[in-house]
C-alpha cells in the first residue's frame, strides 16, 4: 500500500511538472503569429507589418518620437521612461521574450508583453506603441497575429 502511494505521488509530481513546464513554453502559439517590423513613422502614424503587408496605426506625437529615438538608438538628452525600463529589465536579467499584437477594436490595437526570468513568466496587457518603444531598446521581437495582419493589412508593394 505504501508503495502505491509513493508511485502515485511520483507520477503526480511528474505530471504536474510537465504541465507547468508546458505552460511556460506555450504562453502563445507561434504558428498564429508572424514577426513584424516598424516600417515607417510619420507624424503620429506608425506603419508596421511583415514583407509587403502593413498596418497603419495612430499614436501620440510624443510616443511616435520615442519610437523613432528607439529605432535610431538615441537617448535624447535624458533617458525617457522606455530607456529606463529597458535598463531595469537588463540589470535584473528579465527578458522581454516577445510582444504580441493581438487584435483591434475600433481604432484601438491590443498587445501583450511577455517577460521571462528563470522559471517565471509574466504576460502583461499593454499598448502596442509602448511595447514597440521598449522592444526597440531591448532587441526583442514583435509578433502580430496572422489573422489580424491579413484582415487589417494593406499591400504596400503593389504599384
Kinemage of the C-alpha trace (Angstrom):
@kinemage 1
@onewidth
@group {chain A} dominant
@subgroup {mainchain}
@vectorlist {calphas} color= white
{ca unk a 1} P 0.000 0.000 0.000
{ca unk a 2} L 2.823 2.386 0.860
{ca unk a 3} L 4.460 1.627 -2.475
{ca unk a 4} L 1.270 2.566 -4.338
{ca unk a 5} L 1.113 5.938 -2.569
{ca unk a 6} L 4.750 6.647 -3.360
{ca unk a 7} L 4.258 5.736 -7.021
{ca unk a 8} L 1.096 7.884 -7.144
{ca unk a 9} L 2.934 10.861 -5.614
{ca unk a 10} L 5.870 10.474 -8.022
{ca unk a 11} L 3.587 10.200 -11.072
{ca unk a 12} L 1.555 13.209 -9.899
{ca unk a 13} L 4.724 15.251 -9.429
{ca unk a 14} L 5.956 14.286 -12.904
{ca unk a 15} L 2.589 15.115 -14.454
{ca unk a 16} L 2.358 18.474 -12.664
{ca unk a 17} L 5.942 19.282 -13.587
{ca unk a 18} L 5.291 18.620 -17.256
{ca unk a 19} L 2.082 20.683 -17.190
{ca unk a 20} L 3.872 23.599 -15.540
{ca unk a 21} L 6.836 23.497 -17.913
{ca unk a 22} L 4.497 23.156 -20.905
{ca unk a 23} L 2.601 26.219 -19.721
{ca unk a 24} L 5.837 28.168 -19.567
{ca unk a 25} L 6.797 27.392 -23.115
{ca unk a 26} L 3.347 27.628 -24.676
{ca unk a 27} L 2.291 31.042 -23.415
{ca unk a 28} L 1.425 31.739 -27.045
{ca unk a 29} L 1.183 29.673 -30.197
{ca unk a 30} L 3.981 30.801 -32.556
{ca unk a 31} L 2.053 29.371 -35.515
{ca unk a 32} L -0.613 32.059 -35.031
{ca unk a 33} L 1.870 34.938 -35.306
{ca unk a 34} L 4.347 36.388 -37.738
{ca unk a 35} L 7.293 38.623 -36.878
{ca unk a 36} L 6.678 42.249 -37.708
{ca unk a 37} L 8.832 45.306 -38.103
{ca unk a 38} L 8.281 49.024 -37.698
{ca unk a 39} L 8.463 50.102 -41.324
{ca unk a 40} L 7.948 53.843 -41.083
{ca unk a 41} L 6.911 56.608 -38.707
{ca unk a 42} L 5.499 59.902 -39.863
{ca unk a 43} L 3.930 62.493 -37.615
{ca unk a 44} L 1.576 60.485 -35.383
{ca unk a 45} L 1.298 57.399 -37.575
{ca unk a 46} L 3.248 54.161 -37.308
{ca unk a 47} L 3.423 51.736 -40.218
{ca unk a 48} L 4.260 48.225 -39.110
{ca unk a 49} L 3.984 44.870 -40.782
{ca unk a 50} L 5.632 41.938 -42.453
{ca unk a 51} L 7.005 41.847 -46.002
{ca unk a 52} L 4.528 43.626 -48.279
{ca unk a 53} L 1.635 43.729 -45.815
{ca unk a 54} L 1.432 46.645 -43.403
{ca unk a 55} L -0.916 48.249 -40.918
{ca unk a 56} L -1.105 51.947 -40.242
{ca unk a 57} L -1.842 52.905 -36.615
{ca unk a 58} L -2.143 56.243 -34.868
{ca unk a 59} L -0.314 57.243 -31.705
{ca unk a 60} L 0.572 60.404 -29.850
{ca unk a 61} L 3.257 62.723 -31.169
{ca unk a 62} L 5.397 62.081 -28.083
{ca unk a 63} L 5.144 58.296 -28.410
{ca unk a 64} L 5.949 58.446 -32.132
{ca unk a 65} L 9.080 60.423 -31.245
{ca unk a 66} L 10.016 57.837 -28.575
{ca unk a 67} L 9.668 55.062 -31.147
{ca unk a 68} L 11.850 56.977 -33.620
{ca unk a 69} L 14.507 57.511 -30.942
{ca unk a 70} L 14.426 53.771 -30.220
{ca unk a 71} L 14.866 52.961 -33.912
{ca unk a 72} L 17.837 55.303 -34.099
{ca unk a 73} L 19.240 54.079 -30.752
{ca unk a 74} L 19.404 57.642 -29.454
{ca unk a 75} L 18.879 58.907 -25.917
{ca unk a 76} L 17.714 62.495 -26.382
{ca unk a 77} L 19.311 64.468 -23.545
{ca unk a 78} L 17.905 62.499 -20.603
{ca unk a 79} L 16.603 58.912 -20.660
{ca unk a 80} L 12.868 58.600 -21.207
{ca unk a 81} L 10.663 56.029 -19.492
{ca unk a 82} L 11.351 53.425 -22.214
{ca unk a 83} L 15.120 53.824 -21.853
{ca unk a 84} L 14.817 53.495 -18.077
{ca unk a 85} L 12.502 50.488 -18.298
{ca unk a 86} L 14.851 48.659 -20.675
{ca unk a 87} L 17.738 49.306 -18.265
{ca unk a 88} L 15.712 47.834 -15.394
{ca unk a 89} L 15.000 44.725 -17.474
{ca unk a 90} L 18.673 44.405 -18.361
{ca unk a 91} L 20.016 44.931 -14.847
{ca unk a 92} L 17.569 42.499 -13.245
{ca unk a 93} L 18.124 39.956 -16.044
{ca unk a 94} L 14.497 39.953 -17.132
{ca unk a 95} L 13.984 39.048 -20.769
{ca unk a 96} L 11.295 40.685 -22.832
{ca unk a 97} L 10.633 37.494 -24.754
{ca unk a 98} L 8.074 38.885 -27.161
{ca unk a 99} L 5.397 41.435 -27.834
{ca unk a 100} L 2.225 40.032 -29.335
{ca unk a 101} L -0.102 42.361 -31.201
{ca unk a 102} L -3.363 40.519 -30.718
{ca unk a 103} L -6.345 42.347 -32.176
{ca unk a 104} L -8.018 45.648 -32.928
{ca unk a 105} L -11.302 47.048 -31.662
{ca unk a 106} L -12.444 50.235 -33.388
{ca unk a 107} L -9.189 52.195 -33.676
{ca unk a 108} L -7.500 50.585 -30.660
{ca unk a 109} L -4.908 47.856 -31.071
{ca unk a 110} L -4.243 45.448 -28.206
{ca unk a 111} L -0.989 43.735 -27.372
{ca unk a 112} L 0.747 41.735 -24.670
{ca unk a 113} L 4.333 41.881 -23.485
{ca unk a 114} L 5.776 38.540 -22.362
{ca unk a 115} L 8.562 38.701 -19.795
{ca unk a 116} L 10.654 35.771 -18.631
{ca unk a 117} L 13.219 35.323 -15.901
{ca unk a 118} L 14.496 31.940 -14.796
{ca unk a 119} L 11.336 29.879 -14.293
{ca unk a 120} L 8.828 32.750 -14.123
{ca unk a 121} L 6.739 34.112 -16.969
{ca unk a 122} L 4.639 37.266 -16.893
{ca unk a 123} L 2.201 38.333 -19.593
{ca unk a 124} L 1.022 41.966 -19.438
{ca unk a 125} L -1.603 43.798 -21.462
{ca unk a 126} L -0.049 46.935 -22.954
{ca unk a 127} L -0.491 49.497 -25.690
{ca unk a 128} L 1.365 48.379 -28.820
{ca unk a 129} L 3.101 51.750 -29.167
{ca unk a 130} L 4.512 51.470 -25.629
{ca unk a 131} L 5.578 47.890 -26.263
{ca unk a 132} L 7.250 48.791 -29.562
{ca unk a 133} L 9.160 51.637 -27.874
{ca unk a 134} L 10.538 49.129 -25.346
{ca unk a 135} L 11.247 46.418 -27.941
{ca unk a 136} L 13.419 48.772 -29.964
{ca unk a 137} L 15.588 49.281 -26.884
{ca unk a 138} L 15.860 45.627 -25.869
{ca unk a 139} L 16.444 43.873 -29.196
{ca unk a 140} L 13.325 41.788 -28.611
{ca unk a 141} L 10.820 40.790 -31.256
{ca unk a 142} L 7.292 41.903 -32.039
{ca unk a 143} L 4.810 39.441 -33.461
{ca unk a 144} L 1.441 40.190 -34.970
{ca unk a 145} L -1.489 37.833 -35.148
{ca unk a 146} L -1.588 36.471 -38.720
{ca unk a 147} L -5.358 36.859 -38.996
{ca unk a 148} L -5.164 40.477 -37.813
{ca unk a 149} L -2.469 41.265 -40.381
{ca unk a 150} L -4.490 39.608 -43.153
{ca unk a 151} L -7.711 41.407 -42.205
{ca unk a 152} L -6.299 44.867 -41.401
{ca unk a 153} L -3.181 44.959 -43.550
{ca unk a 154} L -2.697 46.706 -46.861
{ca unk a 155} L -0.394 45.718 -49.697
{ca unk a 156} L 2.445 48.233 -49.772
{ca unk a 157} L 4.441 46.619 -52.588
{ca unk a 158} L 1.975 46.884 -55.452
{ca unk a 159} L 2.007 49.880 -57.727
